[in-house]
Amino acid sequence: MITEIGIIAGEIWHVLDKRGEITLACLVEDIDKPREMVLMSLGWLAREGHVKVLIEADTYTISLRETIAN
C-alpha cells in the first residue's frame, strides 16, 4: 500500500504543477483514485512540506509550496 500511496502522491504533484491551486474535490476527481487513497497521499505530501492546504468556508484548497532557492 505504501508504494501505491507514493505513486498517487506523484500524480497529485503533477496535477498541482500543471493546474496550480485546486480544490480538494477537483483534485480527487482529476486523480480518479479512491478518495481515501488521495487523502493519504495528500497527507504524505503535506507532512513532507510539499503542499499547502487551506480551508475557507468548508472548501479545502491545495497548492504546491513555493521553493526558496539558496
Rosetta constraint file for C-alpha pairs under 8 A:
AtomPair CA 1 CA 5 HARMONIC 6.26 0.50
AtomPair CA 2 CA 6 HARMONIC 6.23 0.50
AtomPair CA 3 CA 7 HARMONIC 6.23 0.50
AtomPair CA 4 CA 8 HARMONIC 6.15 0.50
AtomPair CA 5 CA 9 HARMONIC 6.07 0.50
AtomPair CA 5 CA 37 HARMONIC 6.49 0.50
AtomPair CA 5 CA 38 HARMONIC 7.74 0.50
AtomPair CA 5 CA 40 HARMONIC 6.68 0.50
AtomPair CA 5 CA 41 HARMONIC 5.08 0.50
AtomPair CA 6 CA 10 HARMONIC 6.35 0.50
AtomPair CA 6 CA 41 HARMONIC 6.58 0.50
AtomPair CA 7 CA 11 HARMONIC 6.47 0.50
AtomPair CA 8 CA 12 HARMONIC 6.16 0.50
AtomPair CA 8 CA 31 HARMONIC 7.80 0.50
AtomPair CA 8 CA 37 HARMONIC 7.54 0.50
AtomPair CA 8 CA 38 HARMONIC 6.67 0.50
AtomPair CA 8 CA 41 HARMONIC 6.05 0.50
AtomPair CA 9 CA 13 HARMONIC 6.20 0.50
AtomPair CA 9 CA 38 HARMONIC 7.59 0.50
AtomPair CA 9 CA 41 HARMONIC 4.76 0.50
AtomPair CA 9 CA 42 HARMONIC 6.35 0.50
AtomPair CA 9 CA 44 HARMONIC 7.37 0.50
AtomPair CA 9 CA 45 HARMONIC 6.66 0.50
AtomPair CA 10 CA 14 HARMONIC 6.32 0.50
AtomPair CA 11 CA 15 HARMONIC 6.29 0.50
AtomPair CA 11 CA 31 HARMONIC 6.88 0.50
AtomPair CA 12 CA 16 HARMONIC 6.15 0.50
AtomPair CA 12 CA 27 HARMONIC 7.48 0.50
AtomPair CA 12 CA 31 HARMONIC 6.97 0.50
AtomPair CA 12 CA 38 HARMONIC 7.94 0.50
AtomPair CA 12 CA 41 HARMONIC 7.88 0.50
AtomPair CA 12 CA 42 HARMONIC 7.37 0.50
AtomPair CA 13 CA 17 HARMONIC 6.00 0.50
AtomPair CA 13 CA 64 HARMONIC 7.47 0.50
AtomPair CA 14 CA 18 HARMONIC 6.09 0.50
AtomPair CA 15 CA 19 HARMONIC 5.86 0.50
AtomPair CA 15 CA 20 HARMONIC 7.68 0.50
AtomPair CA 15 CA 27 HARMONIC 7.65 0.50
AtomPair CA 15 CA 30 HARMONIC 7.65 0.50
AtomPair CA 15 CA 31 HARMONIC 7.92 0.50
AtomPair CA 16 CA 20 HARMONIC 4.86 0.50
AtomPair CA 16 CA 21 HARMONIC 6.55 0.50
AtomPair CA 16 CA 22 HARMONIC 7.17 0.50
AtomPair CA 16 CA 62 HARMONIC 7.84 0.50
AtomPair CA 16 CA 63 HARMONIC 5.98 0.50
AtomPair CA 16 CA 64 HARMONIC 6.25 0.50
AtomPair CA 17 CA 64 HARMONIC 7.04 0.50
AtomPair CA 20 CA 63 HARMONIC 5.91 0.50
AtomPair CA 20 CA 64 HARMONIC 7.23 0.50
AtomPair CA 21 CA 61 HARMONIC 6.62 0.50
AtomPair CA 21 CA 62 HARMONIC 5.61 0.50
AtomPair CA 21 CA 63 HARMONIC 4.48 0.50
AtomPair CA 21 CA 64 HARMONIC 7.59 0.50
AtomPair CA 22 CA 26 HARMONIC 6.47 0.50
AtomPair CA 22 CA 27 HARMONIC 6.46 0.50
AtomPair CA 22 CA 61 HARMONIC 5.54 0.50
AtomPair CA 22 CA 62 HARMONIC 5.43 0.50
AtomPair CA 22 CA 63 HARMONIC 6.52 0.50
AtomPair CA 23 CA 27 HARMONIC 6.18 0.50
AtomPair CA 23 CA 59 HARMONIC 6.96 0.50
AtomPair CA 23 CA 60 HARMONIC 5.64 0.50
AtomPair CA 23 CA 61 HARMONIC 4.29 0.50
AtomPair CA 23 CA 62 HARMONIC 6.02 0.50
AtomPair CA 24 CA 28 HARMONIC 6.17 0.50
AtomPair CA 24 CA 59 HARMONIC 7.56 0.50
AtomPair CA 24 CA 60 HARMONIC 5.49 0.50
AtomPair CA 24 CA 61 HARMONIC 5.90 0.50
AtomPair CA 24 CA 62 HARMONIC 6.58 0.50
AtomPair CA 25 CA 29 HARMONIC 6.30 0.50
AtomPair CA 26 CA 30 HARMONIC 6.02 0.50
AtomPair CA 27 CA 31 HARMONIC 6.08 0.50
AtomPair CA 28 CA 32 HARMONIC 6.24 0.50
AtomPair CA 28 CA 33 HARMONIC 7.06 0.50
AtomPair CA 28 CA 34 HARMONIC 7.84 0.50
AtomPair CA 28 CA 35 HARMONIC 6.07 0.50
AtomPair CA 28 CA 38 HARMONIC 6.46 0.50
AtomPair CA 29 CA 33 HARMONIC 7.99 0.50
AtomPair CA 31 CA 38 HARMONIC 7.57 0.50
AtomPair CA 33 CA 37 HARMONIC 6.75 0.50
AtomPair CA 33 CA 38 HARMONIC 6.65 0.50
AtomPair CA 34 CA 38 HARMONIC 6.50 0.50
AtomPair CA 35 CA 39 HARMONIC 6.15 0.50
AtomPair CA 36 CA 40 HARMONIC 6.24 0.50
AtomPair CA 37 CA 41 HARMONIC 6.15 0.50
AtomPair CA 38 CA 42 HARMONIC 5.97 0.50
AtomPair CA 39 CA 43 HARMONIC 6.03 0.50
AtomPair CA 40 CA 44 HARMONIC 6.31 0.50
AtomPair CA 41 CA 45 HARMONIC 6.41 0.50
AtomPair CA 42 CA 46 HARMONIC 6.08 0.50
AtomPair CA 43 CA 47 HARMONIC 5.95 0.50
AtomPair CA 44 CA 48 HARMONIC 6.30 0.50
AtomPair CA 45 CA 49 HARMONIC 6.28 0.50
AtomPair CA 45 CA 50 HARMONIC 5.26 0.50
AtomPair CA 45 CA 51 HARMONIC 6.01 0.50
AtomPair CA 46 CA 50 HARMONIC 5.73 0.50
AtomPair CA 46 CA 51 HARMONIC 5.14 0.50
AtomPair CA 46 CA 52 HARMONIC 6.78 0.50
AtomPair CA 46 CA 53 HARMONIC 7.62 0.50
AtomPair CA 49 CA 65 HARMONIC 7.35 0.50
AtomPair CA 50 CA 64 HARMONIC 5.97 0.50
AtomPair CA 50 CA 65 HARMONIC 5.49 0.50
AtomPair CA 51 CA 62 HARMONIC 6.74 0.50
AtomPair CA 51 CA 63 HARMONIC 5.57 0.50
AtomPair CA 51 CA 64 HARMONIC 4.33 0.50
AtomPair CA 51 CA 65 HARMONIC 4.93 0.50
AtomPair CA 52 CA 62 HARMONIC 5.64 0.50
AtomPair CA 52 CA 63 HARMONIC 5.36 0.50
AtomPair CA 52 CA 64 HARMONIC 6.05 0.50
AtomPair CA 52 CA 65 HARMONIC 5.78 0.50
AtomPair CA 53 CA 60 HARMONIC 6.62 0.50
AtomPair CA 53 CA 61 HARMONIC 5.70 0.50
AtomPair CA 53 CA 62 HARMONIC 4.66 0.50
AtomPair CA 53 CA 63 HARMONIC 6.83 0.50
AtomPair CA 54 CA 60 HARMONIC 5.60 0.50
AtomPair CA 54 CA 61 HARMONIC 5.16 0.50
AtomPair CA 54 CA 62 HARMONIC 6.49 0.50
AtomPair CA 55 CA 59 HARMONIC 5.47 0.50
AtomPair CA 55 CA 60 HARMONIC 4.47 0.50
AtomPair CA 55 CA 61 HARMONIC 6.23 0.50
AtomPair CA 56 CA 60 HARMONIC 6.65 0.50
